[in-house]
């Protein structure tokens, strides 16, 4: 489930920059700047002191483990419950659990898991190949709540103070955030905030909240400092966006895990689709946190993704990934449209319409698609493409002229911009220029119409798929803000 940046092959490592966190914190309005784990200058953290801050009492750890194993939140053996219940003083300052994707971070995954278990306990470190996030939410957290409801003050405090770290890439973090979103169905449930140990390739979500963009060389000592920061860091908010794909026929090819088939078509009826809407539509829906893109960048990502799945031995590390990705960028026409193809077919303007809703406005407004645009991106974060800032630091007079506001990841708005081709994207990624601004919106609807195009390519948080097109009816991709926000631990 890893996010792979669409432009990693275009950037030299020396151009990478850590960006400032764009999210306002709940506990403080002071600006937080992101920093990499390798740049920490803190004094060493005492292992035993850290363990006391994070370690939950054994009876609660074992009770949660058994409930998850049996997939039953009420399956708590009597011998694991303390007579009379635990007292609040037994609860650690910042009880924490860690989800780790052992496939991330190259060779570091398995040894990092062992290190985390040494610093905390086996029961508080979850291998995502063995325990899925939704299982932890439905059975582990529910177990804590059940014990707390029976008068155990320690369980009550642990549930209220709980924090979660995710060791993996942006896709893994999004997976965990999505499962925690189930708790919003019960408005009384406390939502644990989430921090990141960056093991992926792009790590833009990690960068945006001050956890850095790479796994440090001196990782053993950095893990202790990271957990210590996570136990104390302020909580920030993150918008999440629901995507609804309504298509006339066919099946989405290789849909990402976060895009599921749905029985209901919930397209906003405020925008009449007219004769372009199919009489019967198939629907998919999902949630993203970083970005959604349509066009050539997604096509290149799809080719790389397919190769990595069929021949994993070719892509075993960041360097080989970037080399292979660069090759796909060139061969598929991202930098130069092949002479055998009609260049006009490469422009999204031929198949794409964009409608938006501005903030506090119920009416849809059509936005013109710029000429010669081959990739359109709807971005939620400030960081994109492994630490770049394509939206740019816009001056107040330009913001006022375009009707934009300063972008934040918790402002209920999403930024829409475009790339003309690979060379244009290269200059944007190195921050020599900004991307081509299209709009800033509270809701977006993309309309895709086939013809000479048989397929379109999309990607959501680095997970690409092939979208079948129809020459007679349109495919609609609608983006709306999820009513609740995710909570992140700011590591800056």
N, C-alpha and C positions, 0 to 999 in steps of 0.2 A: 504493500500500500504506500510506497514511497513517492513523494513528489519529486519530479525531475524537472529542473528549470528549463524552459524552452530555449535559452540562449547561452548555456554553459560553454558550449564549444566556441562561442564568439568572443569570449572575454579572457584576457590574460589574467593570471592570478594576482598580478600586481595592481590591477585596477579595482579589485574588490574593496568595498568600503563597508564598515559597520554603520548602519543608519540609526538615527535617533528613534526612540519609541514614539509612535504617533498616537498612542492611546492615552487618554487622561486617566489618572489613577483614582480609585474610589476614596482612598485615604488621604490623598495629597494632590494638590493641583500643580505641584512643581514639575517641571519637565524632566523626564528621565532619558538619559542617553544610553544606547545599547553598547555593550562591550563583549568581547569574546572571552571565553573561559581562559584562553592562553594569556590574556593580558592582565589577569588578576595580580594584585600586589599585596594581598592580605597576608597577615601573619598566619602561620599554620593553625589549623583547627584541631583541637584535641579529640581523638577518636571516641573516647569514653563519654566525654561531655556531649558530643554530637549524638551518640547512641541514646543517651538519656533523654534528649530532646525529641527524638523521633520514634523510639520504640514503644509500641503498645504493650500492655500487660499480656502475659502468655495466654491466659485463659480466653481473652478476646481474640487473639491471633488464631488460636487453634479452633475456636468456635466458627470464625469466618471461613477458615480453610475447609472445615468439614461441610459447612453449608454450601460452599461453592462446588466442592467435590461431588456432593449428593444432589446438587441443583435443587435445593429445598431450603428456603430461608428459616424454616421452623425446625429443621433437623439438628437441634443443638443438644448434644449429650448432657445429661444432668451433671456429670463429673466435671464439665467444663464451666459450670456456673458457680460463682462464689456464693456461699450461704449469706443471705442478707444483702447481696449485691455489692458491687465495688463502690468505693467512695471517690469523689471528684479529685482528691489529691493524688490519686494513683495515675491519673491521665497525664501523658507527656505534654510538654509545651506545644509541640507541633507534630502530632502523629502523622505519619506519611506512608504512602504506598507508592511503588514505582512500577510502571509498565515498561518492559523492555522488548524491543524487536531484535532478536539475536541475529537476524539476517542483515541488519543495518550496520554501518560502521566497519565493513570489511571484517578483519580478524578480531576487532575489538569486542564484538557483541558478546560472545561467550565469557570472556575474561571479565568484562564489565559486569555482567550478571553476577559472577562469583564475588567480585569486589563489593557490589551493592549488598549482597546477602551478608557479607562480613560486617559491613557498617551498620546494618539494620537487623534483619532476620530473614530466614527463608520464606516465612509466611507473608512478609510485606513486600516481596519482590515477585512480580507476576510476569512469567514468560508468555508473550502473546501467541506463541505457537501452542501453548497448553491451556491458558485461561484467557478467554476473550473479554473485552471491556464490559460488554452487556451482561456477562455472567457475574462479574464483580458487582455491577450495579444492582442486579436483580436478586442476588443471593448474599454477597458479602456485605454490602451496605444495608440491605434489608435485615440481615442478621444483627448488625449493630443496633439498628432501630428497634428490633424486637426485644433485645436484651435491655435497651434503655427504657422501653415502655414498661418493663417489669420492675422498674425502680432502681436500676443500676446506674448510679451517677457517673461512674467512670466511663461506661459505654456511651452515655449521653454526651459527655465532654469530648470524648474521642471523635464521635460523629460530627460534633459542631466544629471542632478544630482541624479536622482532617484536610490534608493537602495531598495533591497528586503530582508526581513527576513522570514524564514520558521520555524514555530514551529511544529515540528513533528519528525518522524524517518527518516532514510536514504532513505527509499522508497518514502516518501513524498517529500524530497529534490530533489531526482532524477526526480520525476514527474514534479516539477516546472522547473527544469533545462531543461528538454526535451521540455517543452512548450515554454520557452524562446528561445530555439534553432531555432524556426520558424523565428525569427528575422534575422537570418543569411542569409535567402533567399534574403533579401534586404541588400546589403553590406553597405548601408549608415546608417542603423539603429543602434543606441546606444544600447548595451546589458547591462541591469542593473546587477550589481554584487549581489551575494546572500550570506547571512549569515545564521546561524542556531541557533535556540533555541532547544537543544536536548531533545526530548520527547520520542524517541524510546527506544529499548532495547539494540541494539548493538552500534549505533551512531558512526560508524567508520569514516564516512564522516565528521561528526562534529568534532571528535577528530583530524583528519588530518589537519584541518584548525583552530585549536586553540579554539574551542567553548566548549570543554569538552565532557565528556561521559555520564553525567547524569544531571537530573533536580535537582537543589539544594533545600535543605530543606527550607532555607530562601528565597523563590522564589520571593516574592513581591519586595524586595529591589534589588534582582539580576536582575529582568527584566529591571529596570531602567538603571542599569550599563551596561547590555548587549546591549540595544538600543543605549546607548551613545557610547560604543565601536564600534558598527556597523556603526555609523555615521562618524567615524573617521578612521576606520581600512584600511590598505593598500589592494590593490586588487591583488589577485593571480590567476593563471591559472590552469585549470584542464582538462586533456585529457578525452575524452569520446570515447567509442568503440561501433561500430556497429556489431551486431551479425546477421548472416544469417543462418537459418536452412533449409536445403534442404533434404526432406525425400521422400521415394518411395511410401508410402501408409499410410492410417490411418489418425488419427487426434491427435494433441497434446492434452494430457489430462490436463484439468485445467490450460491453459496457463496463465502466469502472465499478468497484464494489459499492461506491456511494451513490450510484444511480440505479434505482430499482423500478421495476414495472409497477404501475399503479392502475387500479380499476376506474378511478374517477378522473375526469377531465375538469380541472379547476381553473381553466384560463379565465382571466378577468373579462367579464362580460361588458365592461365599460368601453372596450374597444371592439367594434364590430369587425369580424374577420371577413364577412361577406362571402362572395362566391369562391374565394381562395381557400376557405375552410373545407376540409373533407367532410363528407356526410358521416363517416365513421372514423374515429381517430384512436390510435394507440397512444398510451401515455406512460411516460417515465418521470420519476421525480427523485430529487436528491438535495443535498446541502453542501455548500462550499464555504470556505473561510478565507482563502487567499485570492483566487481569481478564476474567471472563466474566459476562454478565448476561442475564437472561431477563425479558421483559415489555415494558411500555409504553415505557421508555427506548430499548430496542432497536427498537421499532416506529417511533418518531420518527426514530431514526438511519437506519433502512432507507429511510424516505421521503426524507430529505435525501440519502442516498447515491445513491438512484436518480435524483433530480433532478440532482445534480452530474454524474452520468455521462451523462445524456441531454441536459442543457443546461449545459455547463460554463461558458458565458459569463455565467451568473447568479451563479456562486460563484467569484470570482477573487481573493479576499483574506479575511483574518480577520474584518474588520468585516461584509462582505456575508454571509460564512458564518454569523456569529452571528445576524444579522437573519433570514436565511432559516430557520435552525434554530429560532429562537424562534417563528416563524410556524407551523412544523410542530408544535411542542410544544403550541400552543394549538388548532389545527384538528383534531388527532388525539385530543384528549381527555386529554392528560397533565395539564393543569391543571383541566379541568372535563369530566366525562363528559357527552356529548350526551344530551339528554332522550329521543331516539328509541331509545337503546340501553338495555338492561337493565343497571343498575349492577352487578348481581351477576356479570355475565359479565366484568367488568373485573378482578375480584379473582383473583389467581393461586391462591388457596386452592381454587378450584373445579376446577382442572385439574392442580395440582402436588403431588407428594409429595417430601420430602427425606429421604434417608438419609445418614448420615456414619459415617466411621471415625475414632475419636480416635487420638492418637499412641500407639504401642506397643500397639494393640488390634486384634485380627483380626476382631472382630464388628461388623456393621453395626447402627446405632441410628437409629430414625426420629425426626426432629425436626419438631415441629408448625410449620406455616406460619402466621404471624400473620394475623389478620383484616385485611381491606381493604388488603392488600399488592398493589401493582401492578408492582413491579419487585424482583427479587432479584439480588444481585451477589455473586460470589465474587472476592475481591480478593487479589492477591499483594503489591502494593506498598503503601507508606504514602500516596503521592500519588495522587489520583484527581480527575477532573473539572477539570483544569488547576490543580492545586496544592492542592486541598482535602484534608482528612483526615477522611473520613466515619466511620471506625472510632472516632476520638477518642482522646485521651490518658486512658486509663482508670486510675482510682485502684486501688492495690493491694488494698483490701478488696473492691471490685467484681470485680476479676479473680479473686480467691479464691472469692467467692460463686458466680460463673458457671462456674468451672472453666477460665478463660482464662489465657493467659500473655501477656506483652508481645509485640507483633507485630513481626516482622522479615522481610525478604524472603529470608532464607537459613535460616529455622528449620524448613522442612519442613511448615509449616502454612499454611492458607489461611483468610481471614476471610470469613464469609458474613453479609451484612446486607441490609436491605430499605428501600425507600421506599414510602410510601403513595400519593403523587401528586406532581405537579410542585411544589406549594407546599411540601410537606414536604421535597422534595429541595432546593428553593431555600434553605430555612433551614439544611439540612445543609451545602450547598455553601459558604455564607457562614460556616459554623462557629459558628452561634448555638446549634445543638443537634447531637447526634450521630445517626447513622442508627439504625434499629431493629436491634439485635444479634440474630442468630439462632444462630450457632455458630462454632466454630473447629475445623478438622478437618484430618486428614492425607489424607482421600479423601472425595469427595462423589458421590452419585448423585441426579440429578433425574429424576423420572418424570412425564411429561406425558401426559395422557389427553384425547382430543378429546370431541366431542359437539356442543354449540352453538358451540364454537370450531373453526373449520376450519383455522386456522393459528396458530402461535405465532411470536414473533420473538425471536431471540437475537443477541448480538454478542460478539465475541472480540477484545480489544485494538482496539476501535473499528471493527471490520469486521462489519456486520450481515448477517443473512440471514433468509429466511422459511422456517420449519420446518412442513411439512404435518403435520396431526394426523389421527388415526384414531379413530372413535367406539368401535371394538371392542377395539383393542389399544393398548398404551402405547408411547410413544417414550422411550427411556432416554438420558440424557446423563450420562456418568460422567467424573469428573475424578480423576486420580491423578498423583502427583509423578513427574517424569522422574528416573531414577536418578542422572544427573549434573547438576552445576550449571554455569551459564554464568559466565564471568569478566568483570567490569566494571572499568574504570578509574575510581577515585573522583576526581572533579574538585574536590572541596571543599577 
